[in-house]
């Protein structure tokens, strides 16, 4: 056994001496052949140890072609020597590419270290690995370039946490192509979708052409109104399980205004309104649901006060709730157009009435805007139906 081991060591010594004078192409071919022999499983234990030593020594070869050949040969095997693969992963991008892209030997820690180095090419290679853990995805979302984040979103095998989506929005939401990919991604949490809507609105608002056409003040108002409408559309796309997260996001960002609440009630987003009341009052979900479905006006009004809504909001919200209850029970057909008109009527602000009290003037303006929006939307839908007939 000792003589066999000594012979193996001599073979490795001859091999390493040969690499000192051999041409680059010859060394690259020999490196690949040695790696395949190591992975073949036919070597004795002593020969494997010697071959592993030789593979490790090849990491110091001055030619990247040799190291790249080694990386390619070892990239798919679970039995490749860990220290060799880890070193190759830290090499220059053209050498590291095969092992970064597919080596099963690399741990999450190895991959995160490579991502943290900040080289965009490396980050993109890691992002496109066939299977990516939530931890590695989080590292890319936290420090990766926009290109790396786009690669991550393209990877169906990547496990991406909600917080990682949020970090991509926060860090790269201004990147148009990434923003488009995020909006199309069904995994995107609703609060992140809302953040993107706000960022898009701010981008349009600040565009020199928009300011030149309508002025800064009007651009601000139009942007705000567009974001509110987009937020209402967003509510339609999410399930009840996601309501709480979106409500909390809106509240933390100051977007859960009284005007927004009135608009959501006018449009019949009663389940989401219930989630809002749970957050604002601290009452249980069951209690809120019961009051909205069957509660007396006095009890619902007290709930609205507890939520911090002004008393002037009571009458139009109670009127809307009454209509939507009848719709839910199949006793009535109505939409935002009819409900917003009835809300206006409840404060004396429709045609033929005396007009709202001075303290209700701002609310009346808001409700008129909601009603006009609903009229325009219904007219647009009717025109589309006629055109399609």
VOTORBA-727994 format. One record per residue (C-alpha): residue number from 1; chain; x, y, z. Coordinates in pm, 1 decimal. Layout:
REM VOTORBA-727994
<rec NUM; 'A'; <X; Y; Z>>
...
This chain:
REM VOTORBA-727994
<rec 1; 'A'; <0.0; 0.0; 0.0>>
<rec 2; 'A'; <278.8; 240.6; 84.2>>
<rec 3; 'A'; <453.1; 172.4; -248.4>>
<rec 4; 'A'; <124.7; 232.0; -437.3>>
<rec 5; 'A'; <71.5; 560.4; -255.1>>
<rec 6; 'A'; <426.8; 664.4; -326.5>>
<rec 7; 'A'; <377.2; 587.9; -695.5>>
<rec 8; 'A'; <57.3; 796.6; -700.0>>
<rec 9; 'A'; <235.0; 1090.6; -540.5>>
<rec 10; 'A'; <510.3; 1062.1; -800.7>>
<rec 11; 'A'; <249.8; 1068.8; -1080.2>>
<rec 12; 'A'; <100.1; 1388.9; -936.1>>
<rec 13; 'A'; <445.8; 1540.8; -898.9>>
<rec 14; 'A'; <524.9; 1463.0; -1262.9>>
<rec 15; 'A'; <189.2; 1604.0; -1368.5>>
<rec 16; 'A'; <245.8; 1933.5; -1184.4>>
<rec 17; 'A'; <598.6; 1965.3; -1325.3>>
<rec 18; 'A'; <460.4; 1896.9; -1671.3>>
<rec 19; 'A'; <205.8; 2179.6; -1633.6>>
<rec 20; 'A'; <490.1; 2425.4; -1579.6>>
<rec 21; 'A'; <605.2; 2386.5; -1940.7>>
<rec 22; 'A'; <299.5; 2253.9; -2125.7>>
<rec 23; 'A'; <99.4; 2477.2; -2356.6>>
<rec 24; 'A'; <-226.2; 2633.1; -2237.7>>
<rec 25; 'A'; <-450.7; 2412.5; -2454.7>>
<rec 26; 'A'; <-268.5; 2101.0; -2334.9>>
<rec 27; 'A'; <-303.5; 2205.0; -1971.4>>
<rec 28; 'A'; <-673.3; 2280.0; -2018.4>>
<rec 29; 'A'; <-733.5; 1938.3; -2173.4>>
<rec 30; 'A'; <-536.9; 1766.4; -1898.5>>
<rec 31; 'A'; <-727.9; 1955.6; -1628.4>>
<rec 32; 'A'; <-1061.3; 1845.8; -1774.1>>
<rec 33; 'A'; <-940.3; 1486.1; -1808.6>>
<rec 34; 'A'; <-817.5; 1478.3; -1451.0>>
<rec 35; 'A'; <-1147.8; 1617.3; -1325.9>>
<rec 36; 'A'; <-1345.5; 1355.2; -1518.7>>
<rec 37; 'A'; <-1121.3; 1080.0; -1383.2>>
<rec 38; 'A'; <-1172.9; 1209.0; -1028.4>>
<rec 39; 'A'; <-1549.9; 1212.5; -1074.4>>
<rec 40; 'A'; <-1557.2; 874.5; -1248.8>>
<rec 41; 'A'; <-1547.3; 681.5; -923.5>>
<rec 42; 'A'; <-1290.7; 423.1; -1040.0>>
<rec 43; 'A'; <-986.7; 560.5; -855.7>>
<rec 44; 'A'; <-862.9; 409.7; -530.4>>
<rec 45; 'A'; <-882.2; 619.5; -217.5>>
<rec 46; 'A'; <-513.1; 709.9; -241.4>>
<rec 47; 'A'; <-544.8; 801.5; -608.2>>
<rec 48; 'A'; <-849.6; 1018.2; -534.8>>
<rec 49; 'A'; <-657.1; 1204.1; -264.8>>
<rec 50; 'A'; <-369.5; 1263.0; -500.9>>
<rec 51; 'A'; <-600.3; 1371.3; -783.0>>
<rec 52; 'A'; <-779.8; 1610.1; -548.8>>
<rec 53; 'A'; <-445.5; 1762.3; -453.7>>
<rec 54; 'A'; <-364.4; 1808.4; -821.8>>
<rec 55; 'A'; <-703.2; 1966.1; -892.9>>
<rec 56; 'A'; <-648.6; 2205.0; -604.3>>
<rec 57; 'A'; <-305.2; 2296.4; -737.7>>
<rec 58; 'A'; <-456.3; 2374.0; -1078.8>>
<rec 59; 'A'; <-650.0; 2659.2; -918.1>>
<rec 60; 'A'; <-321.1; 2852.2; -929.6>>
<rec 61; 'A'; <-273.7; 2804.1; -1303.3>>
<rec 62; 'A'; <-206.6; 3148.0; -1455.2>>
<rec 63; 'A'; <-433.6; 3082.3; -1753.8>>
<rec 64; 'A'; <-806.5; 3138.6; -1711.3>>
<rec 65; 'A'; <-865.9; 2885.5; -1991.8>>
<rec 66; 'A'; <-726.3; 2609.7; -1773.4>>
<rec 67; 'A'; <-934.4; 2711.3; -1473.0>>
<rec 68; 'A'; <-1243.0; 2748.4; -1696.1>>
<rec 69; 'A'; <-1192.5; 2394.6; -1831.0>>
<rec 70; 'A'; <-1170.2; 2270.8; -1473.7>>
<rec 71; 'A'; <-1487.3; 2457.1; -1377.0>>
<rec 72; 'A'; <-1680.4; 2319.0; -1674.8>>
<rec 73; 'A'; <-1577.9; 1962.1; -1596.8>>
<rec 74; 'A'; <-1673.6; 1989.4; -1227.6>>
<rec 75; 'A'; <-1984.2; 2206.2; -1259.4>>
<rec 76; 'A'; <-2256.1; 1939.0; -1266.0>>
<rec 77; 'A'; <-2127.6; 1687.9; -1011.4>>
<rec 78; 'A'; <-2229.2; 1655.8; -648.5>>
<rec 79; 'A'; <-1901.1; 1476.7; -586.6>>
<rec 80; 'A'; <-1668.8; 1756.7; -695.3>>
<rec 81; 'A'; <-1424.0; 1868.1; -424.2>>
<rec 82; 'A'; <-1588.8; 2146.5; -227.0>>
<rec 83; 'A'; <-1277.5; 2360.7; -183.7>>
<rec 84; 'A'; <-1203.1; 2350.6; -555.7>>
<rec 85; 'A'; <-1557.7; 2446.0; -658.5>>
<rec 86; 'A'; <-1574.4; 2725.6; -399.1>>
<rec 87; 'A'; <-1247.4; 2870.5; -526.2>>
<rec 88; 'A'; <-1363.2; 2851.4; -887.6>>
<rec 89; 'A'; <-1688.0; 3027.9; -792.9>>
<rec 90; 'A'; <-1480.8; 3317.5; -658.1>>
<rec 91; 'A'; <-1269.2; 3337.4; -975.2>>
<rec 92; 'A'; <-1322.5; 3586.0; -1257.6>>
<rec 93; 'A'; <-1669.3; 3566.9; -1423.8>>
<rec 94; 'A'; <-1572.7; 3363.8; -1733.0>>
<rec 95; 'A'; <-1413.8; 3098.0; -1507.6>>
<rec 96; 'A'; <-1680.3; 3105.0; -1237.7>>
<rec 97; 'A'; <-1978.0; 3098.6; -1476.8>>
<rec 98; 'A'; <-2032.0; 2718.1; -1500.9>>
<rec 99; 'A'; <-2015.1; 2648.9; -1128.0>>
<rec 100; 'A'; <-2213.4; 2958.9; -1031.9>>
<rec 101; 'A'; <-2484.5; 2867.5; -1278.1>>
<rec 102; 'A'; <-2530.9; 2502.9; -1187.5>>
<rec 103; 'A'; <-2292.8; 2344.2; -935.2>>
<rec 104; 'A'; <-2490.1; 2155.6; -668.0>>
<rec 105; 'A'; <-2185.7; 2167.7; -438.9>>
<rec 106; 'A'; <-2213.6; 2539.7; -363.4>>
<rec 107; 'A'; <-2399.0; 2616.8; -41.4>>
<rec 108; 'A'; <-2632.1; 2911.3; 12.8>>
<rec 109; 'A'; <-2353.0; 3075.2; 210.3>>
<rec 110; 'A'; <-2116.7; 3042.4; -86.4>>
<rec 111; 'A'; <-2374.9; 3190.7; -321.6>>
<rec 112; 'A'; <-2461.4; 3478.2; -88.8>>
<rec 113; 'A'; <-2092.8; 3565.1; -53.5>>
<rec 114; 'A'; <-2060.5; 3578.3; -431.2>>
<rec 115; 'A'; <-2369.6; 3798.4; -461.7>>
<rec 116; 'A'; <-2238.4; 4032.1; -192.0>>
<rec 117; 'A'; <-1920.6; 4094.1; -392.2>>
<rec 118; 'A'; <-2131.3; 4317.3; -614.2>>
<rec 119; 'A'; <-2025.2; 4196.8; -959.5>>
<rec 120; 'A'; <-2332.0; 4218.5; -1180.3>>
<rec 121; 'A'; <-2233.0; 3926.3; -1403.3>>
<rec 122; 'A'; <-2187.6; 3703.6; -1098.8>>
<rec 123; 'A'; <-2517.3; 3813.4; -947.0>>
<rec 124; 'A'; <-2702.3; 3736.7; -1270.9>>
<rec 125; 'A'; <-2549.7; 3389.3; -1293.4>>
<rec 126; 'A'; <-2656.3; 3309.4; -938.7>>
<rec 127; 'A'; <-3003.4; 3452.9; -997.7>>
<rec 128; 'A'; <-3062.8; 3214.1; -1287.7>>
<rec 129; 'A'; <-2966.4; 2891.8; -1106.7>>
<rec 130; 'A'; <-3232.8; 2620.5; -1156.7>>
<rec 131; 'A'; <-3330.9; 2624.0; -789.3>>
<rec 132; 'A'; <-3278.1; 2923.9; -565.2>>
<rec 133; 'A'; <-3354.5; 2937.6; -193.8>>
<rec 134; 'A'; <-3537.4; 3221.1; -27.1>>
<rec 135; 'A'; <-3213.4; 3329.0; 144.8>>
<rec 136; 'A'; <-3015.5; 3364.4; -177.6>>
<rec 137; 'A'; <-3308.3; 3540.8; -344.0>>
<rec 138; 'A'; <-3316.5; 3781.3; -49.7>>
<rec 139; 'A'; <-2946.3; 3859.6; -95.6>>
<rec 140; 'A'; <-3001.3; 3940.3; -463.5>>
<rec 141; 'A'; <-3301.9; 4159.8; -380.2>>
<rec 142; 'A'; <-3101.1; 4340.6; -111.8>>
<rec 143; 'A'; <-2773.0; 4411.0; -293.5>>
<rec 144; 'A'; <-2820.0; 4291.0; -651.3>>
<rec 145; 'A'; <-2820.2; 4519.4; -952.1>>
<rec 146; 'A'; <-3138.7; 4587.2; -1146.8>>
<rec 147; 'A'; <-3021.5; 4335.1; -1408.2>>
<rec 148; 'A'; <-2971.6; 4069.8; -1138.9>>
<rec 149; 'A'; <-3318.8; 4138.0; -999.7>>
<rec 150; 'A'; <-3466.8; 4103.8; -1348.7>>
<rec 151; 'A'; <-3288.6; 3769.6; -1382.9>>
<rec 152; 'A'; <-3429.1; 3662.9; -1045.7>>
<rec 153; 'A'; <-3784.1; 3743.9; -1155.6>>
<rec 154; 'A'; <-3732.9; 3544.1; -1476.4>>
<rec 155; 'A'; <-3637.8; 3237.6; -1270.9>>
<rec 156; 'A'; <-3943.1; 3020.0; -1206.9>>
<rec 157; 'A'; <-3732.8; 2808.3; -970.0>>
<rec 158; 'A'; <-3654.2; 3098.2; -736.3>>
<rec 159; 'A'; <-3826.5; 3110.9; -397.3>>
<rec 160; 'A'; <-3884.7; 3482.6; -333.1>>
<rec 161; 'A'; <-4018.3; 3619.3; -3.1>>
<rec 162; 'A'; <-4262.8; 3908.6; 13.3>>
<rec 163; 'A'; <-3998.8; 4122.4; 182.9>>
<rec 164; 'A'; <-3761.3; 4058.4; -107.5>>
<rec 165; 'A'; <-4022.1; 4182.5; -354.3>>
<rec 166; 'A'; <-4054.2; 4494.6; -141.5>>
<rec 167; 'A'; <-3678.2; 4555.8; -143.5>>
<rec 168; 'A'; <-3667.7; 4523.4; -521.9>>
<rec 169; 'A'; <-3947.3; 4778.2; -549.5>>
<rec 170; 'A'; <-3775.3; 5014.9; -308.2>>
<rec 171; 'A'; <-3432.7; 4984.4; -470.7>>
<rec 172; 'A'; <-3518.2; 4952.7; -840.0>>
<rec 173; 'A'; <-3879.8; 5066.3; -877.3>>
<rec 174; 'A'; <-3767.5; 5343.9; -1111.1>>
<rec 175; 'A'; <-3629.5; 5089.2; -1360.0>>
<rec 176; 'A'; <-3905.9; 5065.3; -1621.1>>
<rec 177; 'A'; <-3831.7; 4711.4; -1740.3>>
<rec 178; 'A'; <-3801.0; 4574.9; -1386.8>>
<rec 179; 'A'; <-4117.5; 4756.7; -1282.3>>
<rec 180; 'A'; <-4306.5; 4595.2; -1571.6>>
<rec 181; 'A'; <-4179.3; 4250.3; -1473.5>>
<rec 182; 'A'; <-4280.8; 4304.5; -1112.0>>
<rec 183; 'A'; <-4632.2; 4414.5; -1204.4>>
<rec 184; 'A'; <-4677.1; 4103.5; -1423.7>>
<rec 185; 'A'; <-4551.2; 3869.8; -1148.5>>
<rec 186; 'A'; <-4843.4; 3699.9; -974.0>>
<rec 187; 'A'; <-4630.8; 3647.3; -664.2>>
<rec 188; 'A'; <-4599.1; 4022.6; -604.4>>
<rec 189; 'A'; <-4765.8; 4115.9; -270.9>>
<rec 190; 'A'; <-5045.6; 4374.0; -299.8>>
<rec 191; 'A'; <-4861.0; 4634.7; -93.4>>
<rec 192; 'A'; <-4567.5; 4614.6; -335.2>>
<rec 193; 'A'; <-4804.4; 4649.9; -628.6>>
<rec 194; 'A'; <-4941.3; 4965.1; -467.4>>
<rec 195; 'A'; <-4589.0; 5100.8; -415.5>>
<rec 196; 'A'; <-4519.4; 5052.1; -785.8>>
<rec 197; 'A'; <-4838.6; 5232.7; -878.5>>
<rec 198; 'A'; <-4734.8; 5527.5; -663.9>>
<rec 199; 'A'; <-4382.4; 5529.2; -810.3>>
<rec 200; 'A'; <-4521.9; 5520.0; -1163.1>>
<rec 201; 'A'; <-4755.3; 5808.0; -1083.2>>
<rec 202; 'A'; <-4470.2; 6012.6; -939.0>>
<rec 203; 'A'; <-4258.6; 5941.8; -1247.4>>
<rec 204; 'A'; <-4534.7; 6069.8; -1474.7>>
<rec 205; 'A'; <-4601.2; 6368.5; -1252.2>>
<rec 206; 'A'; <-4236.3; 6474.8; -1261.5>>
<rec 207; 'A'; <-4200.1; 6428.1; -1637.3>>
<rec 208; 'A'; <-4108.0; 6764.8; -1798.1>>
<rec 209; 'A'; <-4360.1; 6713.3; -2080.8>>
<rec 210; 'A'; <-4648.6; 6653.7; -1838.5>>
<rec 211; 'A'; <-4559.1; 6962.8; -1635.3>>
<rec 212; 'A'; <-4531.3; 7170.3; -1949.8>>
<rec 213; 'A'; <-4872.0; 7055.4; -2075.4>>
<rec 214; 'A'; <-5083.6; 7083.3; -1760.3>>
<rec 215; 'A'; <-4868.8; 7264.6; -1502.9>>
<rec 216; 'A'; <-4715.3; 7131.7; -1182.7>>
<rec 217; 'A'; <-5021.2; 7184.3; -961.0>>
<rec 218; 'A'; <-5263.1; 7010.0; -1195.7>>
<rec 219; 'A'; <-5013.4; 6731.5; -1262.1>>
<rec 220; 'A'; <-4997.3; 6673.3; -886.1>>
<rec 221; 'A'; <-5376.7; 6655.6; -860.5>>
<rec 222; 'A'; <-5418.9; 6432.1; -1164.5>>
<rec 223; 'A'; <-5149.0; 6199.2; -1038.0>>
<rec 224; 'A'; <-5308.5; 6174.9; -696.5>>
<rec 225; 'A'; <-5650.1; 6097.5; -846.8>>
<rec 226; 'A'; <-5503.6; 5839.2; -1084.1>>
<rec 227; 'A'; <-5325.7; 5665.7; -797.2>>
<rec 228; 'A'; <-5648.0; 5649.1; -596.3>>
<rec 229; 'A'; <-5832.8; 5492.9; -890.3>>
<rec 230; 'A'; <-5547.4; 5247.8; -944.5>>
<rec 231; 'A'; <-5558.9; 5154.0; -575.9>>
<rec 232; 'A'; <-5929.4; 5074.0; -606.3>>
<rec 233; 'A'; <-5857.0; 4855.1; -908.0>>
<rec 234; 'A'; <-5583.5; 4685.2; -708.2>>
<rec 235; 'A'; <-5832.2; 4590.7; -434.7>>
<rec 236; 'A'; <-6032.9; 4402.3; -698.1>>
<rec 237; 'A'; <-5734.0; 4184.5; -787.5>>
<rec 238; 'A'; <-5649.5; 4055.0; -439.6>>
<rec 239; 'A'; <-5815.4; 3803.7; -211.8>>
<rec 240; 'A'; <-5944.4; 3855.7; 142.7>>
<rec 241; 'A'; <-5630.4; 3695.7; 288.1>>
<rec 242; 'A'; <-5426.0; 3984.0; 147.3>>
<rec 243; 'A'; <-5649.8; 4265.5; 269.9>>
<rec 244; 'A'; <-5476.5; 4310.2; 605.0>>
<rec 245; 'A'; <-5131.5; 4352.1; 449.4>>
<rec 246; 'A'; <-5253.3; 4610.8; 199.0>>
<rec 247; 'A'; <-5446.8; 4802.9; 464.7>>
<rec 248; 'A'; <-5138.8; 4821.9; 685.0>>
<rec 249; 'A'; <-4928.4; 4938.2; 391.2>>
<rec 250; 'A'; <-5178.8; 5211.9; 302.5>>
<rec 251; 'A'; <-5198.0; 5324.7; 662.4>>
<rec 252; 'A'; <-4820.5; 5339.7; 711.8>>
<rec 253; 'A'; <-4779.8; 5542.6; 393.0>>
<rec 254; 'A'; <-5058.0; 5788.6; 477.3>>
<rec 255; 'A'; <-5277.5; 5677.4; 187.3>>
<rec 256; 'A'; <-5567.3; 5555.3; 398.8>>
<rec 257; 'A'; <-5743.0; 5893.0; 393.2>>
<rec 258; 'A'; <-6107.7; 5964.8; 465.0>>
<rec 259; 'A'; <-6153.4; 6047.1; 96.1>>
<rec 260; 'A'; <-6013.6; 5711.0; -7.0>>
<rec 261; 'A'; <-6244.2; 5533.9; 240.5>>
<rec 262; 'A'; <-6550.7; 5716.6; 105.7>>
<rec 263; 'A'; <-6450.1; 5627.1; -249.5>>
<rec 264; 'A'; <-6403.4; 5256.9; -167.3>>
<rec 265; 'A'; <-6746.4; 5243.4; 0.3>>
<rec 266; 'A'; <-6906.9; 5414.0; -299.6>>
<rec 267; 'A'; <-6752.3; 5149.6; -524.0>>
<rec 268; 'A'; <-6874.2; 4864.0; -305.3>>
<rec 269; 'A'; <-6540.8; 4743.7; -165.7>>
<rec 270; 'A'; <-6715.9; 4650.9; 158.1>>
<rec 271; 'A'; <-6497.8; 4353.5; 249.6>>
<rec 272; 'A'; <-6189.8; 4573.2; 221.3>>
<rec 273; 'A'; <-6370.0; 4848.0; 413.0>>
<rec 274; 'A'; <-6420.8; 4593.0; 687.8>>
<rec 275; 'A'; <-6046.6; 4519.2; 695.4>>
<rec 276; 'A'; <-5983.1; 4893.4; 721.6>>
<rec 277; 'A'; <-6219.2; 4921.9; 1018.9>>
<rec 278; 'A'; <-6051.9; 4625.9; 1191.1>>
<rec 279; 'A'; <-5716.6; 4805.8; 1161.6>>
<rec 280; 'A'; <-5849.3; 5146.4; 1269.9>>
<rec 281; 'A'; <-6071.7; 5037.5; 1557.9>>
<rec 282; 'A'; <-5906.9; 4725.8; 1699.7>>
<rec 283; 'A'; <-6240.7; 4542.7; 1687.5>>
<rec 284; 'A'; <-6246.1; 4177.9; 1583.2>>
<rec 285; 'A'; <-6308.0; 4082.3; 1224.3>>
<rec 286; 'A'; <-6623.1; 3891.1; 1323.1>>
<rec 287; 'A'; <-6763.0; 4194.4; 1506.6>>
<rec 288; 'A'; <-6694.8; 4428.1; 1213.7>>
<rec 289; 'A'; <-6843.3; 4185.4; 961.5>>
<rec 290; 'A'; <-7157.7; 4149.2; 1171.4>>
<rec 291; 'A'; <-7205.5; 4525.7; 1202.9>>
<rec 292; 'A'; <-7152.4; 4591.3; 832.8>>
<rec 293; 'A'; <-7392.8; 4314.1; 734.1>>
<rec 294; 'A'; <-7672.9; 4366.4; 986.1>>
<rec 295; 'A'; <-7580.2; 4639.1; 1235.7>>
<rec 296; 'A'; <-7812.2; 4926.0; 1315.9>>
<rec 297; 'A'; <-7718.9; 5270.6; 1191.1>>
<rec 298; 'A'; <-7644.8; 5390.9; 1544.9>>
<rec 299; 'A'; <-7397.8; 5106.6; 1605.8>>
<rec 300; 'A'; <-7228.7; 5150.3; 1267.8>>
<rec 301; 'A'; <-7204.5; 5527.7; 1322.1>>
<rec 302; 'A'; <-7035.2; 5467.7; 1657.1>>
<rec 303; 'A'; <-6792.3; 5232.4; 1480.9>>
<rec 304; 'A'; <-6710.7; 5500.4; 1223.1>>
<rec 305; 'A'; <-6637.1; 5750.0; 1500.1>>
<rec 306; 'A'; <-6410.3; 5498.9; 1668.9>>
<rec 307; 'A'; <-6225.9; 5463.0; 1338.7>>
<rec 308; 'A'; <-6157.2; 5837.1; 1342.2>>
<rec 309; 'A'; <-6393.1; 5936.7; 1061.6>>
<rec 310; 'A'; <-6567.7; 6270.5; 1098.5>>
<rec 311; 'A'; <-6940.5; 6278.1; 1177.4>>
<rec 312; 'A'; <-7010.1; 6433.7; 838.5>>
<rec 313; 'A'; <-6914.2; 6098.5; 685.0>>
<rec 314; 'A'; <-7189.4; 5908.5; 869.2>>
<rec 315; 'A'; <-7487.7; 5978.6; 646.9>>
<rec 316; 'A'; <-7332.7; 5902.1; 303.9>>
<rec 317; 'A'; <-7150.3; 5593.3; 429.2>>
<rec 318; 'A'; <-7462.1; 5458.5; 601.5>>
<rec 319; 'A'; <-7665.9; 5523.6; 286.7>>
<rec 320; 'A'; <-7410.6; 5336.7; 73.6>>
<rec 321; 'A'; <-7395.8; 5043.3; 316.4>>
<rec 322; 'A'; <-7772.7; 5013.6; 303.5>>
<rec 323; 'A'; <-7769.9; 4991.1; -75.5>>
<rec 324; 'A'; <-7484.9; 4741.0; -87.9>>
<rec 325; 'A'; <-7662.3; 4522.6; 170.2>>
<rec 326; 'A'; <-7966.0; 4505.3; -59.6>>
<rec 327; 'A'; <-7741.7; 4424.9; -355.9>>
<rec 328; 'A'; <-7573.6; 4144.0; -159.9>>
<rec 329; 'A'; <-7914.5; 3998.2; -70.9>>
<rec 330; 'A'; <-8031.2; 4007.9; -432.4>>
<rec 331; 'A'; <-8300.1; 4266.8; -362.6>>
<rec 332; 'A'; <-8152.7; 4538.0; -579.9>>
<rec 333; 'A'; <-7925.9; 4608.6; -874.3>>
<rec 334; 'A'; <-7691.4; 4903.2; -832.1>>
<rec 335; 'A'; <-7338.8; 5019.9; -904.9>>
<rec 336; 'A'; <-7105.2; 5302.2; -815.1>>
<rec 337; 'A'; <-7302.5; 5547.8; -1029.8>>
<rec 338; 'A'; <-7628.4; 5492.8; -840.7>>
<rec 339; 'A'; <-7464.6; 5463.4; -498.8>>
<rec 340; 'A'; <-7256.7; 5781.1; -535.2>>
<rec 341; 'A'; <-7571.4; 5972.9; -639.8>>
<rec 342; 'A'; <-7757.0; 5845.9; -331.9>>
<rec 343; 'A'; <-7459.8; 5945.7; -113.6>>
<rec 344; 'A'; <-7474.8; 6295.4; -263.4>>
<rec 345; 'A'; <-7850.7; 6304.0; -207.1>>
<rec 346; 'A'; <-7804.3; 6206.8; 158.6>>
<rec 347; 'A'; <-7618.4; 6533.9; 223.5>>
<rec 348; 'A'; <-7852.6; 6749.2; 11.6>>
<rec 349; 'A'; <-7607.1; 6794.1; -274.1>>
<rec 350; 'A'; <-7803.2; 6666.8; -577.3>>
<rec 351; 'A'; <-7984.3; 6877.9; -834.6>>
<rec 352; 'A'; <-8305.6; 7024.7; -695.8>>
<rec 353; 'A'; <-8193.6; 7008.0; -333.1>>
<rec 354; 'A'; <-8105.4; 7309.4; -122.5>>
<rec 355; 'A'; <-7737.6; 7221.7; -123.7>>
<rec 356; 'A'; <-7505.5; 7078.2; 139.1>>
<rec 357; 'A'; <-7427.4; 7248.8; 467.4>>
<rec 358; 'A'; <-7104.4; 7453.0; 463.0>>
<rec 359; 'A'; <-6916.9; 7189.3; 661.5>>
<rec 360; 'A'; <-7014.3; 6929.8; 398.8>>
<rec 361; 'A'; <-6894.5; 7127.2; 96.6>>
<rec 362; 'A'; <-6563.7; 6940.9; 66.4>>
<rec 363; 'A'; <-6735.9; 6604.1; 102.9>>
<rec 364; 'A'; <-6990.3; 6705.0; -162.5>>
<rec 365; 'A'; <-6707.3; 6792.4; -402.5>>
<rec 366; 'A'; <-6548.8; 6453.1; -342.7>>
<rec 367; 'A'; <-6876.4; 6268.2; -399.7>>
<rec 368; 'A'; <-6949.8; 6465.8; -717.9>>
<rec 369; 'A'; <-6609.3; 6365.2; -849.8>>
<rec 370; 'A'; <-6680.3; 5998.9; -768.5>>
<rec 371; 'A'; <-7021.0; 6021.3; -935.5>>
<rec 372; 'A'; <-6882.2; 6183.9; -1250.3>>
<rec 373; 'A'; <-6606.5; 5923.4; -1271.5>>
<rec 374; 'A'; <-6870.0; 5647.6; -1249.2>>
<rec 375; 'A'; <-7080.7; 5814.7; -1519.0>>
<rec 376; 'A'; <-6782.3; 5837.5; -1751.9>>
<rec 377; 'A'; <-6679.4; 5477.2; -1687.4>>
<rec 378; 'A'; <-7029.4; 5345.1; -1753.8>>
<rec 379; 'A'; <-7055.7; 5551.8; -2073.0>>
<rec 380; 'A'; <-6720.5; 5419.9; -2189.6>>
<rec 381; 'A'; <-6822.3; 5059.4; -2124.5>>
<rec 382; 'A'; <-7153.5; 5112.9; -2305.3>>
<rec 383; 'A'; <-6974.9; 5259.4; -2607.3>>
<rec 384; 'A'; <-6740.6; 4960.5; -2615.4>>
<rec 385; 'A'; <-7035.7; 4720.7; -2600.4>>
<rec 386; 'A'; <-7210.0; 4898.9; -2887.1>>
<rec 387; 'A'; <-6893.5; 4896.0; -3094.9>>
<rec 388; 'A'; <-6843.6; 4524.4; -3031.2>>
<rec 389; 'A'; <-7204.6; 4433.4; -3120.7>>
